[in-house]
C-alpha cells in the first residue's frame, strides 16, 4: 500500500513538474517532450510512457451564478391589534361645474316714444326633486306711430299671463298649466279716402286655455317612453265670435332589437262660430287626425330615418293624405361635412287663432270659411357642418307643392281696412344658406340668405302676394369686458307684390278664373329693418338696456295699406330677485 501511495505522489510531482516546464518551453520555443529515468525499490516494475503536452488557450470561467431558492416555513399567529379611526379631510375637490344660481323672480320694464310701455315678469320656485311651479306675464303696447294721419286710431296692446305647475311621481312627470291672452289691434290701414262705418275701428279678442302633459323618464332603454298632451283653448270677441279648440297628442318611443322606433298620434278638433249683427251666422268645423310611425337606423357614418305620415281631414277638400317622411345623412371627415336628403309633407291647419299670428287685421266678421293647406310633397337636400368649432353652416335647396296655400289680399268691402284670406295652388322652390361665426368669446356673427321662386298652377295671373322672392338677415353680438353687451340685426326683403282694393298708375287689375275682380296688384316695396340693442350688466341681478328699432326710419309696408312704426326708442331695466 505504501508503494502505491508513493507511486501516486511521484506521478503527481512528475505531472506538476511537466506542466511548469511545458509553460516555460512554450515561451522559449523548446521541444515539447520530456525523458525521465526513474528507479523503483521493490518487487514490482512500473513503466511510464512519454508524456505529450496538449497545447490549448486558456478559457475564462462563466460569471453566471445560480440564484438560490429559499423556502420559509412560518407558523400562523394572530395579533390582537385595535384599529384606530381618524376623520380625514377631502382628498380631492369636486370637479363638476356648480349649477348656476337661480332667482325666483324676474322683472323687466321699459318705456319709449309713442308712449310704448313694456313689462315682463316671472316668479317660480327653485330646484326641487318633487316638482316646481311658476307664474309669468307680459304687457306690450303703443299709443300710435303707425298711421300717417294723426286722426286715425292706430293703438295696439298685448297682454298675457300663465300659471303652471309640474310634479314628479317616480318616473312620471305631470304638468298642468293655464293661460290667458288679450289682444287689441286697430284697423288703421286701407284706403284712407274712404271711411267705412260698418267696420269697427279696432278688433279685440281674448284667449283662455288649459293644458295637461304627462311624460315618463325611464333609464331602461327597452321600456316604452311616452309623452301625452291634452289642451283646450277658448277664443272669443264680445258676442260676435267664438272658437273652441281641442288638441291631443301621444308620442311613444322604444327600441326593437337596438333599433329606435317611434309612433306619434295627433288629433285636433276646432269649432268656429260667427254671429254678426246682421245676416246669418257662420259655423265652421275642423277635425284633423294624423299618425306618424317611424324607425331610425345608423350604420357607420350613415344615419337614416324612415317613416310615413297619414292625415285625415274630415271637413277638408282632401280627406286623406299620405306622404313619406324620410331622411338620410352621411358624416364626412368627422362631422365636418354632413350631406343629407329629406322628404316630408302634411296638412297645415288654418284656424282663426293660428292665422291671427300672421295677420292680426283679419276681420272678425269674416264670412269666408278658413281652409287648410295641403303640402303634398316637400323635397330638400342640403349640406350642414362645421369647418371649425367656431364656424357652423347650413346650405339647402328645397321644392314644395301646395294645395290651397294661404295668401292675403285687402278686403274690397272694407276698402282695405281688413285683410282677407285667399287660397291658391302653387309650387315654391328655394335655396338658402345659414352660418354662425364665433370669432371669439366676445364676438359672434350670424347670417342667413334665401332666394325663392313661386309657380301657380290654378291661375296664371296670380302672384305670391306679400311674400318676398329674396330675403336676408344679418346679426352680431359683442360683449365688452363682460359688462356691456351690444347686439344688432338687419333684415331685408325684396321682390314683394301685393293685392289691394285701390289702384294707382302702376297697378294691374287682377281677376279670378271665373272673372271675379280680386283687386289691384302693385309693388309692396322693399322691406329694410335695422335694430340695435345695448345692455349694461351692473351685476348678476341688475342690468339696464336701450333698444333702437328701425334705425333707417322707413315706413316698411308688411301688408297692403299697413306700415310699421318709424324710428322707435325704448329704455328700461331688468332685475332678478
ZAMARGU-4260 file (C-alpha; in steps of 0.2 Angstrom, whole numbers, plus 5000, padded with zeros to 4 digits):
<rodrens>
0) 5000/5000/5000 | 5014/5012/5004 | 5022/5008/4987 | 5005/5013/4979 | 5005/5030/4989
5) 5022/5034/4984 | 5019/5030/4966 | 5004/5042/4966 | 5014/5055/4974 | 5029/5053/4962
10) 5016/5054/4947 | 5008/5069/4954 | 5025/5078/4956 | 5030/5072/4939 | 5014/5079/4931
15) 5016/5096/4941 | 5034/5097/4935 | 5029/5094/4917 | 5016/5107/4917 | 5028/5120/4924
20) 5042/5115/4911 | 5029/5115/4897 | 5024/5133/4901 | 5042/5138/4900 | 5046/5128/4884
25) 5031/5137/4876 | 5038/5153/4880 | 5055/5149/4874 | 5050/5138/4859 | 5060/5122/4865
30) 5055/5104/4862 | 5038/5098/4869 | 5044/5081/4876 | 5052/5076/4892 | 5063/5060/4896
35) 5065/5054/4914 | 5075/5039/4922 | 5065/5033/4937 | 5072/5018/4949 | 5059/5009/4960
40) 5064/4999/4975 | 5053/4984/4977 | 5047/4968/4968 | 5035/4977/4956 | 5041/4986/4940
45) 5032/5001/4934 | 5034/5008/4916 | 5029/5025/4912 | 5027/5031/4894 | 5032/5048/4887
50) 5020/5062/4891 | 5014/5073/4877 | 5008/5090/4882 | 4991/5096/4874 | 4993/5114/4869
55) 4977/5125/4871 | 4972/5143/4875 | 4965/5146/4892 | 4946/5149/4893 | 4938/5160/4906
60) 4926/5153/4918 | 4907/5158/4917 | 4902/5173/4928 | 4884/5167/4930 | 4878/5162/4946
65) 4863/5152/4950 | 4850/5161/4960 | 4847/5152/4977 | 4830/5147/4981 | 4824/5150/4999
70) 4809/5142/5007 | 4802/5148/5023 | 4790/5139/5035 | 4781/5151/5047 | 4768/5147/5060
75) 4752/5157/5060 | 4750/5168/5074 | 4735/5180/5077 | 4739/5198/5083 | 4726/5207/5093
80) 4728/5225/5086 | 4714/5238/5090 | 4711/5249/5074 | 4711/5267/5077 | 4699/5278/5066
85) 4703/5295/5061 | 4692/5308/5051 | 4702/5315/5036 | 4698/5330/5026 | 4693/5328/5007
90) 4706/5320/4997 | 4700/5329/4981 | 4689/5343/4977 | 4673/5340/4966 | 4677/5344/4948
95) 4659/5346/4942 | 4654/5363/4937 | 4642/5371/4950 | 4624/5374/4945 | 4620/5392/4940
100) 4612/5402/4954 | 4593/5403/4951 | 4582/5418/4956 | 4564/5415/4960 | 4559/5432/4952
105) 4562/5442/4937 | 4555/5458/4931 | 4559/5469/4915 | 4551/5486/4912 | 4554/5499/4899
110) 4546/5514/4891 | 4549/5523/4874 | 4542/5535/4862 | 4525/5534/4855 | 4521/5530/4874
115) 4526/5512/4872 | 4527/5504/4889 | 4533/5486/4891 | 4533/5474/4906 | 4539/5456/4908
120) 4539/5446/4924 | 4540/5429/4931 | 4541/5420/4948 | 4545/5402/4951 | 4551/5391/4965
125) 4569/5384/4965 | 4575/5367/4960 | 4566/5353/4968 | 4565/5334/4966 | 4546/5334/4970
130) 4541/5347/4957 | 4540/5365/4953 | 4528/5379/4949 | 4528/5397/4942 | 4519/5411/4935
135) 4523/5423/4921 | 4515/5438/4912 | 4519/5451/4899 | 4512/5468/4893 | 4517/5477/4877
140) 4508/5492/4870 | 4510/5508/4860 | 4499/5523/4858 | 4502/5526/4839 | 4516/5529/4827
145) 4509/5518/4813 | 4496/5528/4803 | 4501/5543/4793 | 4486/5553/4798 | 4485/5558/4816
150) 4466/5557/4817 | 4466/5538/4814 | 4466/5526/4829 | 4482/5516/4827 | 4485/5510/4845
155) 4488/5492/4850 | 4491/5482/4866 | 4495/5464/4870 | 4494/5456/4887 | 4497/5438/4893
160) 4498/5428/4909 | 4501/5410/4913 | 4502/5399/4928 | 4510/5382/4928 | 4514/5368/4940
165) 4524/5352/4937 | 4525/5337/4949 | 4536/5321/4949 | 4529/5304/4953 | 4543/5291/4952
170) 4547/5290/4934 | 4532/5301/4929 | 4531/5320/4927 | 4514/5328/4927 | 4512/5346/4921
175) 4496/5357/4922 | 4495/5375/4915 | 4483/5388/4912 | 4485/5404/4901 | 4476/5419/4896
180) 4479/5432/4882 | 4471/5448/4877 | 4475/5457/4861 | 4469/5474/4854 | 4473/5479/4836
185) 4467/5495/4827 | 4462/5494/4808 | 4472/5509/4804 | 4477/5504/4786 | 4467/5503/4769
190) 4462/5516/4758 | 4461/5532/4768 | 4450/5541/4755 | 4435/5530/4762 | 4428/5529/4779
195) 4419/5513/4782 | 4407/5515/4796 | 4401/5497/4795 | 4418/5490/4800 | 4424/5493/4818
200) 4439/5504/4821 | 4448/5490/4830 | 4447/5472/4835 | 4449/5465/4852 | 4449/5446/4856
205) 4453/5435/4871 | 4460/5418/4873 | 4459/5406/4888 | 4465/5389/4889 | 4471/5373/4899
210) 4485/5361/4896 | 4489/5344/4903 | 4505/5335/4899 | 4511/5318/4906 | 4529/5311/4902
215) 4540/5297/4909 | 4558/5296/4911 | 4564/5278/4910 | 4583/5274/4912 | 4580/5257/4904
220) 4580/5259/4885 | 4570/5244/4882 | 4555/5252/4891 | 4542/5262/4881 | 4544/5281/4884
225) 4528/5291/4882 | 4523/5309/4881 | 4505/5313/4881 | 4497/5331/4880 | 4479/5337/4881
230) 4474/5355/4879 | 4459/5366/4876 | 4458/5384/4870 | 4443/5396/4870 | 4444/5412/4859
235) 4430/5425/4860 | 4427/5443/4854 | 4412/5450/4863 | 4396/5442/4857 | 4402/5441/4839
240) 4415/5427/4838 | 4418/5410/4847 | 4431/5397/4844 | 4433/5380/4853 | 4449/5370/4850
245) 4454/5353/4857 | 4471/5347/4854 | 4478/5329/4859 | 4494/5321/4856 | 4503/5305/4861
250) 4521/5301/4857 | 4529/5283/4860 | 4547/5279/4859 | 4556/5262/4862 | 4569/5250/4855
255) 4566/5234/4845 | 4582/5225/4844 | 4593/5240/4847 | 4584/5249/4833 | 4574/5266/4839
260) 4556/5266/4834 | 4543/5279/4837 | 4524/5282/4835 | 4516/5299/4835 | 4497/5301/4836
265) 4489/5318/4835 | 4471/5325/4834 | 4464/5342/4833 | 4445/5347/4833 | 4440/5365/4830
270) 4423/5374/4830 | 4421/5391/4824 | 4406/5402/4826 | 4402/5420/4820 | 4386/5429/4824
275) 4386/5446/4815 | 4374/5459/4820 | 4365/5457/4803 | 4365/5442/4792 | 4366/5423/4795
280) 4378/5416/4807 | 4393/5406/4801 | 4398/5390/4808 | 4414/5380/4803 | 4421/5364/4810
285) 4438/5356/4808 | 4444/5338/4813 | 4461/5333/4808 | 4469/5317/4814 | 4487/5312/4809
290) 4498/5297/4813 | 4517/5296/4811 | 4526/5279/4813 | 4545/5280/4810 | 4561/5270/4813
295) 4579/5275/4814 | 4595/5266/4809 | 4613/5270/4809 | 4626/5260/4801 | 4644/5268/4802
300) 4643/5285/4796 | 4626/5284/4788 | 4610/5288/4798 | 4593/5286/4791 | 4575/5289/4797
305) 4560/5280/4788 | 4543/5285/4792 | 4525/5288/4785 | 4513/5302/4788 | 4494/5298/4787
310) 4482/5313/4788 | 4463/5313/4789 | 4455/5330/4786 | 4436/5326/4790 | 4430/5343/4783
315) 4443/5347/4770 | 4444/5345/4752 | 4457/5332/4753 | 4450/5319/4766 | 4465/5308/4765
320) 4484/5312/4763 | 4498/5300/4764 | 4516/5307/4762 | 4533/5299/4765 | 4543/5305/4780
325) 4561/5300/4777 | 4579/5307/4780 | 4596/5301/4776 | 4613/5309/4780 | 4631/5304/4780
330) 4645/5310/4791 | 4661/5315/4782 | 4678/5320/4789 | 4672/5318/4807 | 4656/5328/4805
335) 4665/5342/4796 | 4653/5340/4782 | 4636/5331/4783 | 4626/5330/4767 | 4608/5325/4769
340) 4591/5322/4759 | 4574/5325/4767 | 4556/5321/4761 | 4540/5325/4770 | 4523/5334/4769
345) 4507/5336/4778 | 4492/5346/4782 | 4493/5364/4789 | 4478/5369/4799 | 4472/5387/4796
350) 4460/5391/4810 | 4456/5408/4817 | 4468/5408/4832 | 4483/5402/4822 | 4481/5414/4807
355) 4480/5429/4819 | 4498/5427/4822 | 4502/5431/4803 | 4488/5443/4800 | 4481/5452/4816
360) 4470/5463/4804 | 4458/5449/4798 | 4440/5454/4800 | 4430/5446/4815 | 4415/5447/4803
365) 4424/5436/4790 | 4411/5425/4780 | 4424/5415/4770 | 4427/5399/4779 | 4446/5396/4783
370) 4453/5381/4773 | 4468/5370/4777 | 4484/5370/4767 | 4490/5353/4760 | 4508/5351/4757
375) 4508/5337/4745 | 4527/5335/4745 | 4542/5343/4752 | 4559/5339/4745 | 4575/5345/4752
380) 4594/5342/4750 | 4607/5351/4759 | 4624/5351/4767 | 4627/5356/4786 | 4643/5355/4796
385) 4657/5365/4805 | 4673/5369/4797 | 4679/5374/4814 | 4671/5374/4831 | 4668/5392/4829
390) 4660/5392/4811 | 4644/5382/4808 | 4635/5382/4792 | 4620/5375/4783 | 4616/5375/4764
395) 4600/5369/4757 | 4589/5368/4742 | 4570/5363/4743 | 4555/5361/4732 | 4537/5361/4739
400) 4520/5358/4731 | 4505/5366/4740 | 4486/5365/4738 | 4476/5379/4745 | 4491/5389/4750
405) 4485/5404/4761 | 4489/5421/4754 | 4482/5438/4759 | 4473/5452/4750 | 4464/5468/4755
410) 4446/5466/4758 | 4436/5475/4744 | 4421/5478/4756 | 4431/5487/4769 | 4442/5496/4756
415) 4457/5488/4763 | 4455/5491/4781 | 4454/5472/4784 | 4465/5459/4776 | 4455/5444/4769
420) 4462/5426/4765 | 4465/5420/4748 | 4469/5402/4743 | 4479/5396/4728 | 4488/5381/4722
425) 4506/5384/4720 | 4524/5377/4720 | 4539/5385/4729 | 4557/5382/4725 | 4570/5389/4737
430) 4589/5390/4740 | 4595/5395/4757 | 4612/5397/4767 | 4614/5400/4785 | 4630/5402/4795
435) 4636/5406/4813 | 4654/5413/4816 | 4660/5415/4833 | 4676/5425/4831 | 4680/5424/4850
440) 4671/5423/4867 | 4665/5440/4865 | 4660/5442/4846 | 4648/5432/4836 | 4641/5434/4819
445) 4625/5426/4811 | 4618/5427/4794 | 4605/5420/4783 | 4600/5422/4764 | 4586/5414/4754
450) 4580/5415/4736 | 4563/5409/4732 | 4553/5406/4716 | 4534/5404/4715 | 4524/5395/4702
455) 4505/5395/4702 | 4495/5380/4695 | 4477/5387/4695 | 4479/5405/4689 | 4492/5411/4678
460) 4490/5429/4683 | 4492/5425/4702 | 4507/5430/4712 | 4513/5426/4729 | 4506/5441/4736
465) 4516/5449/4751 | 4529/5435/4750 | 4547/5440/4746 | 4557/5432/4732 | 4574/5437/4741
470) 4577/5440/4760 | 4592/5441/4771 | 4596/5443/4789 | 4612/5448/4797 | 4616/5449/4816
475) 4630/5452/4828 | 4633/5451/4846 | 4648/5458/4856 | 4652/5458/4874 | 4664/5471/4881
480) 4673/5466/4897 | 4658/5455/4902 | 4649/5471/4907 | 4642/5479/4891 | 4633/5469/4878
485) 4630/5476/4860 | 4618/5467/4848 | 4611/5472/4831 | 4601/5464/4817 | 4597/5469/4799
490) 4583/5461/4789 | 4580/5465/4771 | 4566/5458/4759 | 4563/5462/4741 | 4553/5456/4726
495) 4536/5458/4735 | 4519/5461/4726 | 4503/5464/4735 | 4484/5464/4730 | 4475/5479/4737
500) 4457/5486/4735 | 4463/5503/4727 | 4474/5506/4712 | 4487/5518/4706 | 4496/5522/4689
505) 4507/5507/4691 | 4494/5494/4697 | 4486/5480/4687 | 4469/5473/4689 | 4468/5455/4694
510) 4453/5444/4690 | 4450/5426/4695 | 4447/5411/4683 | 4429/5414/4685 | 4431/5433/4680
515) 4428/5439/4698 | 4438/5455/4702 | 4450/5452/4715 | 4459/5469/4717 | 4474/5479/4710
520) 4491/5471/4710 | 4506/5483/4714 | 4523/5484/4721 | 4524/5482/4740 | 4541/5489/4741
525) 4557/5484/4749 | 4557/5480/4767 | 4573/5485/4777 | 4573/5484/4796 | 4588/5488/4806
530) 4588/5486/4825 | 4601/5488/4839 | 4602/5485/4857 | 4614/5490/4871 | 4613/5482/4889
535) 4624/5486/4904 | 4626/5472/4916 | 4628/5480/4933 | 4629/5463/4942 | 4621/5446/4941
540) 4604/5454/4946 | 4603/5471/4939 | 4605/5477/4921 | 4600/5492/4911 | 4596/5492/4892
545) 4592/5503/4877 | 4583/5497/4861 | 4583/5506/4845 | 4571/5499/4832 | 4570/5504/4813
550) 4586/5515/4813 | 4583/5518/4795 | 4567/5527/4799 | 4557/5518/4785 | 4538/5516/4784
555) 4540/5497/4780 | 4524/5490/4772 | 4521/5472/4779 | 4503/5471/4772 | 4493/5481/4759
560) 4489/5498/4767 | 4499/5494/4784 | 4515/5501/4788 | 4527/5498/4803 | 4532/5511/4815
565) 4546/5523/4810 | 4561/5525/4822 | 4557/5519/4839 | 4567/5521/4855 | 4564/5512/4872
570) 4574/5510/4888 | 4572/5500/4904 | 4579/5490/4917 | 4580/5471/4922 | 4581/5464/4939
575) 4581/5447/4946 | 4576/5444/4964
</rodrens>
